[in-house]
């Protein structure tokens, strides 16, 4: 049994001014061939696939091709996607003949000349392996499902939770693939697009309308003949021609059942559409005041408009500005991606006092630089950390700037560690000493769970802000809720 596997994954923020280059993939580890087997055990959907493959009684020959994960960012450069596709297709051809293909994709990637990257990858795969070889895909559930994806894949399996559990999704998809290869099931796929988008405020699956919708998916999977129900609340900053929410259903050779479940799931999401827009966000100045007044720390300030995990540049200044204007006296931790500031702090050296214009360099539409005077408290260069199921992360050069009680961790590039305690601890800080921390994400707070005492969602501007009406949509299909009035819709 010969199975090729690969990962080409990135989440695109269409409104981000940055361009995703090959270096963005290299920062998380761009691996080829057997290096994937050495590096990816237990990491992401690929790690989950490898777990299931190792448990198979029959002889399984694995053909690792490419692992390219670029996190979240702006539109992928055309030459970067061309490079990845060329290496992938070449490796796929060298792996023939094949019995199956396992792919880890995100689902919401767009390049400068291809707004359906996943469909592009799947079409290229199908052209190499032919129509008879099963192709099973593990996806982020913030994917945008397209016609080309559905035509080219046998199964599109999404995450079950937010925060995500990528290895679990890999295991679920892999089990379907091996059951197909053993002839135990014949998956039938049906899907339904839903003409709506929603902000990130209600994206957690632990409560609210998203929990209700995802709980229904899990309940439907208990029905006889249903193999998988994957809801796809598309990430809300992807401006592409086939954008919008979707649901994909897989049954065991029962198209009528698959269609019925897809319709029921889609109509359920539509019935909850107003609830997905409910928000508890507060203005930046109020958020800082609330954090200061909290009886105990650590208070998390979710910088929703500058979510690096959603593709934002990571150089928003609005919350930092509020801290400085209020002259807070409690310890606050602030991440800031500003290569120039890192260079200046490093050149000045530990103990030096510097005045710099910080942030607002990439996103100069929603944010502007803020001038600060502070002391360089620490400098680090070349630090690499293993974030377990998220893989190896190279922080490269960082610096710590102290401005009164505010500690600003400066990064020279966008990194997964921007929302991780290691960003501060590797610079000599103790998390227990902090009263508040800015986290540049709207939903991935789990890394600070040990110290977290409260959460405040900040209504901050930026390329991942929740006010989706602030963006100039150019490609999204219309009409779509709530940008357009839709009086009645049914799947």
C-alpha positions in Angstrom: 0.0 0.0 0.0 1.8 3.1 -1.3 0.6 6.5 0.1 2.0 9.9 -0.7 1.5 12.7 1.7 2.2 16.4 1.8 1.3 19.7 3.4 1.0 23.1 1.7 -0.9 25.3 4.1 -1.3 29.0 4.7 -4.2 31.2 5.8 -4.5 34.4 3.7 -5.7 37.8 4.9 -6.7 39.5 1.7 -6.5 43.0 3.4 -3.1 42.6 4.8 -0.4 44.8 3.1 2.3 42.1 3.5 3.2 39.5 0.9 3.8 35.9 1.9 7.2 34.8 0.6 9.1 31.5 0.7 10.8 32.8 3.9 7.5 32.7 5.7 7.3 29.0 5.1 11.0 28.5 5.9 10.4 30.1 9.3 8.2 27.2 10.3 10.3 24.5 8.6 10.1 23.8 4.9 10.9 20.1 4.6 11.2 17.7 1.7 11.2 13.9 1.5 12.4 11.9 4.5 13.1 15.0 6.5 9.3 15.2 6.9 9.3 11.8 8.7 12.1 13.0 11.0 10.5 16.3 11.8 6.8 15.9 11.8 6.0 13.1 14.2 3.2 14.4 16.4 3.1 17.8 14.6 -0.1 19.0 12.9 -2.4 17.0 10.6 0.7 15.3 9.2 1.6 14.1 12.7 -1.9 12.7 13.1 -1.7 10.9 9.7 1.7 9.3 10.7 0.2 8.1 14.0 -2.6 6.3 12.1 -0.3 5.0 9.4 1.9 3.4 12.1 -1.0 1.5 13.6 -1.9 -0.2 10.3 -1.5 -4.0 10.3 -0.9 -4.2 6.6 2.4 -3.1 5.0 2.3 0.6 4.3 4.9 2.5 2.2 4.9 6.2 2.9 6.0 8.7 0.3 6.7 12.0 2.0 6.8 14.9 -0.5 6.8 18.4 1.0 5.9 20.1 4.2 5.2 23.8 3.7 3.3 25.6 6.4 3.3 29.4 6.3 1.0 30.2 9.2 -1.2 33.1 8.4 -0.3 36.1 6.4 -1.0 38.2 3.4 -1.4 37.0 -0.2 1.1 34.4 -1.3 3.6 35.6 -3.9 3.1 34.0 -7.2 6.6 32.7 -7.5 6.4 31.2 -4.0 3.3 29.2 -4.9 4.8 28.2 -8.2 7.9 26.9 -6.4 5.9 24.9 -3.9 3.6 23.4 -6.6 6.6 22.5 -8.8 8.3 20.6 -6.0 5.1 18.9 -4.9 4.2 17.7 -8.4 7.7 16.5 -9.1 7.7 14.5 -5.8 4.2 13.1 -6.6 5.3 11.9 -10.0 8.4 10.3 -8.5 6.2 8.4 -6.0 4.0 6.7 -8.6 2.4 4.3 -8.6 0.2 5.2 -5.6 -2.7 3.7 -3.8 -3.7 6.9 -2.0 -2.8 10.5 -1.2 -3.1 12.3 2.1 -2.9 16.1 2.0 -2.8 18.7 4.8 -4.1 22.0 3.4 -5.6 25.0 5.2 -8.4 25.9 2.9 -8.2 29.7 3.0 -5.0 30.4 1.0 -4.8 32.7 -2.0 -1.9 33.8 -4.1 -1.3 36.7 -6.4 -2.5 34.8 -9.4 -4.6 32.0 -7.9 -7.4 32.8 -5.4 -8.2 29.1 -4.8 -4.8 27.7 -3.8 -6.2 24.5 -2.4 -8.3 23.8 -5.5 -5.1 24.4 -7.5 -3.2 21.9 -5.4 -5.9 19.3 -5.7 -6.3 19.7 -9.4 -2.6 19.2 -9.8 -2.7 16.1 -7.6 -5.6 14.6 -9.6 -3.8 15.3 -12.9 -0.8 13.2 -11.7 -2.5 10.3 -9.9 -5.6 9.9 -12.1 -9.3 9.6 -11.1 -9.1 6.2 -9.3 -6.6 7.0 -6.5 -8.3 8.3 -3.3 -7.3 11.8 -2.2 -8.2 12.7 1.4 -7.6 16.2 2.8 -7.3 17.5 6.3 -8.4 21.1 6.5 -8.7 24.0 8.9 -12.4 24.5 9.5 -11.9 28.2 8.6 -11.5 27.0 5.0 -13.3 28.3 2.0 -14.7 25.3 0.2 -14.8 25.7 -3.6 -16.2 23.7 -6.5 -12.7 22.7 -7.7 -11.8 21.3 -4.2 -15.0 19.2 -4.1 -14.5 17.9 -7.7 -10.9 16.8 -7.0 -11.0 15.4 -3.5 -12.7 12.3 -2.1 -12.9 13.7 1.4 -12.5 17.2 2.9 -12.2 16.8 6.7 -12.2 19.9 8.9 -11.1 20.7 12.5 -13.7 19.9 15.1 -12.7 22.6 17.6 -11.5 26.1 18.0 -8.8 26.4 19.3 -7.8 23.7 16.8 -6.4 20.3 17.4 -4.6 19.7 14.1 -3.2 16.2 15.0 -6.7 15.0 15.8 -8.0 16.2 12.4 -5.1 14.4 10.7 -6.0 11.2 12.5 -9.7 11.5 11.6 -8.9 12.1 7.9 -6.3 9.3 7.9 -8.7 6.8 9.3 -11.1 7.5 6.5 -8.4 7.1 3.9 -7.3 3.7 5.3 -10.8 2.5 5.6 -11.3 3.4 1.9 -8.1 1.6 0.9 -9.3 -1.6 2.7 -12.6 -1.4 0.9 -14.6 -1.0 4.2 -16.3 2.3 3.0 -17.2 4.1 -0.2 -17.4 7.8 0.9 -20.0 10.0 -0.8 -19.4 13.7 -0.6 -22.1 16.4 -0.6 -21.7 20.0 0.3 -23.6 23.3 0.6 -22.4 26.9 0.4 -24.0 29.3 2.8 -24.3 33.0 1.7 -22.9 34.5 4.9 -19.7 35.7 6.6 -19.3 36.5 10.3 -16.6 38.2 12.4 -14.3 36.2 14.7 -16.0 37.1 18.0 -18.1 33.9 18.1 -15.6 31.5 16.6 -14.8 29.6 19.7 -16.6 26.2 19.7 -16.8 26.0 23.5 -19.8 28.3 23.8 -22.4 30.3 21.9 -23.7 29.7 18.4 -20.6 28.1 17.1 -20.8 25.4 19.8 -24.4 24.8 18.9 -23.6 24.4 15.2 -20.5 22.2 15.8 -22.4 20.1 18.4 -25.0 19.4 15.8 -22.3 18.1 13.4 -21.0 15.7 16.1 -24.5 14.5 16.8 -25.1 13.9 13.1 -22.0 11.8 12.9 -23.7 9.3 15.2 -26.4 8.7 12.5 -26.0 5.4 10.7 -24.0 5.8 7.5 -22.6 9.2 8.3 -18.8 9.2 8.2 -18.0 12.9 8.8 -19.7 16.2 9.0 -17.4 19.2 8.6 -18.8 22.8 9.1 -16.7 25.5 7.5 -17.2 29.0 8.9 -14.8 30.6 6.5 -12.2 33.0 8.1 -13.7 36.4 7.6 -10.8 38.3 5.7 -10.6 36.2 2.6 -11.9 38.3 -0.4 -12.2 35.6 -3.2 -14.7 34.7 -5.9 -16.2 31.7 -4.1 -16.0 33.0 -0.6 -18.5 32.2 2.1 -19.4 29.6 4.7 -20.0 26.0 3.8 -20.6 22.5 5.1 -19.2 19.2 3.7 -20.8 15.9 4.6 -19.4 12.4 3.9 -21.6 9.3 4.1 -20.9 5.7 3.2 -22.3 5.4 -0.3 -25.5 7.3 0.5 -25.8 10.5 -1.5 -29.4 11.2 -0.4 -28.4 11.0 3.3 -25.3 13.2 2.7 -27.5 15.8 0.9 -30.1 15.8 3.7 -27.5 16.3 6.4 -25.8 19.1 4.4 -29.1 20.9 4.0 -29.9 20.6 7.6 -26.5 21.9 8.7 -26.6 24.8 6.3 -30.1 25.9 7.4 -29.0 25.6 11.0 -26.1 28.0 10.4 -28.4 30.4 8.6 -30.9 30.4 11.5 -28.1 31.4 13.8 -26.7 34.1 11.6 -27.6 37.1 13.8 -26.0 35.4 16.9 -22.7 35.0 15.1 -22.5 38.8 15.0 -23.0 39.4 18.7 -19.9 41.0 20.3 -18.5 41.8 23.7 -15.6 44.0 22.3 -14.7 47.1 24.1 -12.7 50.2 22.9 -8.9 50.1 23.6 -8.9 52.8 26.3 -11.7 51.1 28.2 -10.0 47.7 27.8 -6.8 49.0 29.4 -8.7 50.6 32.3 -10.6 47.4 32.9 -7.4 45.4 33.0 -5.8 47.9 35.4 -8.8 47.7 37.7 -9.0 43.9 37.7 -8.4 42.5 41.2 -5.8 40.1 39.9 -3.8 39.2 36.8 -3.1 37.9 34.3 -5.6 39.8 32.1 -5.5 39.0 28.4 -6.2 41.9 26.0 -7.2 40.3 22.7 -6.1 42.6 19.9 -8.8 41.4 17.5 -7.8 43.8 14.7 -4.2 42.7 14.6 -4.5 39.0 14.8 -1.2 37.5 13.6 -2.8 34.1 13.6 -5.4 35.5 11.1 -2.8 37.1 8.9 -2.4 40.6 10.3 1.0 42.3 10.3 1.4 42.4 14.1 2.4 46.0 14.4 -0.8 47.6 15.8 -0.2 50.4 18.2 -3.7 51.3 19.5 -3.6 49.3 22.7 0.0 50.3 23.5 -0.9 53.9 22.9 -3.8 53.7 25.4 -1.4 52.1 28.0 1.1 55.0 27.6 -1.6 57.7 27.6 -3.0 56.3 30.8 0.5 56.0 32.3 -0.3 52.6 33.8 1.8 51.5 36.8 1.2 47.7 36.6 3.4 45.4 34.5 2.1 45.0 31.0 3.5 42.8 28.2 3.2 43.9 24.6 4.4 42.1 21.4 5.4 44.2 18.4 6.6 43.2 15.0 9.0 46.0 13.9 12.3 44.9 12.2 13.7 48.4 12.4 13.0 48.8 16.1 14.7 45.4 16.7 17.8 46.6 14.8 17.9 49.9 16.7 17.5 48.2 20.1 20.1 45.5 19.3 22.6 48.1 18.0 22.1 50.2 21.1 22.7 47.3 23.4 21.3 46.2 26.8 21.0 49.1 29.2 20.8 51.8 26.5 18.0 54.4 26.5 16.5 54.9 23.0 13.7 56.9 21.5 12.0 55.3 18.5 8.8 55.5 16.4 7.3 52.1 17.1 4.8 50.0 15.1 2.4 51.2 12.4 5.0 50.5 9.6 3.2 47.7 7.8 -0.4 48.6 8.6 -0.4 52.4 8.1 -4.0 52.5 7.2 -5.6 51.5 10.5 -2.6 52.3 12.7 0.2 54.9 13.0 3.6 54.7 14.8 3.8 55.7 18.4 6.9 57.5 19.7 8.4 55.8 22.8 11.4 56.3 25.0 12.6 53.3 26.9 15.5 51.2 28.0 16.7 48.1 26.2 16.2 45.4 28.8 17.3 42.3 26.8 18.4 41.2 23.3 18.2 37.7 21.8 19.4 36.3 18.5 18.8 32.9 17.0 16.5 31.5 19.7 14.6 28.4 18.4 11.8 26.7 20.4 9.9 23.4 19.9 6.2 24.3 20.3 5.3 20.6 20.4 2.3 20.0 18.1 2.9 23.3 16.4 6.4 22.4 15.4 9.7 24.2 15.6 9.6 28.0 15.7 12.7 30.2 15.0 12.3 33.5 16.8 15.5 34.9 15.1 16.4 38.3 16.6 14.2 39.8 19.3 14.7 42.6 21.9 12.9 43.8 25.0 12.2 47.5 25.5 11.0 48.7 28.9 8.9 51.9 28.9 8.0 52.4 32.5 6.0 49.4 33.6 5.3 48.4 29.9 7.6 45.7 28.5 7.5 45.6 24.7 8.9 42.4 23.1 10.1 43.4 19.6 10.2 40.8 16.8 11.8 41.2 13.4 9.3 38.9 11.7 5.8 37.4 12.2 6.1 34.3 14.3 3.8 31.8 15.9 5.5 32.6 19.2 4.1 36.1 19.1 1.2 34.8 21.1 3.2 32.4 23.3 4.7 33.0 26.8 8.1 31.9 25.5 8.4 35.3 23.7 8.7 36.9 27.1 10.3 34.2 29.2 13.2 33.8 26.8 13.9 37.5 27.3 14.1 37.1 31.1 10.6 38.0 32.2 8.3 36.0 34.6 4.7 35.6 33.4 3.5 35.6 37.1 4.7 39.2 37.5 2.5 40.6 34.7 -0.9 42.1 35.2 -1.9 42.2 31.5 -0.6 40.9 28.2 -1.7 41.8 24.6 -2.4 38.7 22.6 -2.6 39.2 18.9 -5.4 36.7 18.2 -9.1 36.5 18.9 -9.3 32.9 19.9 -6.0 31.2 20.7 -5.4 32.1 24.3 -4.7 28.6 25.6 -0.9 29.1 25.9 -1.5 31.6 28.7 -4.1 29.4 30.5 -1.8 28.8 33.5 -1.8 32.4 34.5 -5.0 33.8 32.9 -7.5 35.4 35.2 -9.6 37.2 32.7 -10.1 38.1 29.0 -11.1 41.4 27.4 -11.8 41.5 23.7 -10.5 44.8 22.3 -12.4 46.5 19.5 -9.1 47.4 17.8 -8.8 48.5 14.1 -6.7 46.5 11.7 -6.7 44.0 8.8 -8.4 41.4 11.0 -10.9 43.6 12.7 -14.4 42.4 13.4 -16.1 45.3 11.6 -16.2 43.6 8.2 -18.0 46.5 6.7 -14.8 48.6 7.0 -13.2 46.6 4.2 -13.5 47.3 0.4 -14.7 43.9 -0.8 -13.9 43.3 -4.5 -14.3 39.6 -5.2 -16.7 38.1 -2.6 -19.9 36.7 -4.2 -22.9 38.9 -3.7 -25.4 39.1 -2.2 -24.0 37.8 1.0 -25.2 38.3 4.6 -24.9 40.8 6.2 -23.2 43.0 3.6 -26.4 42.8 1.5 -30.0 42.4 2.4 -31.2 38.8 2.0 -34.8 38.5 2.9 -35.1 34.7 2.7 -32.7 31.9 2.0 -32.8 28.1 2.4 -30.4 25.4 1.5 
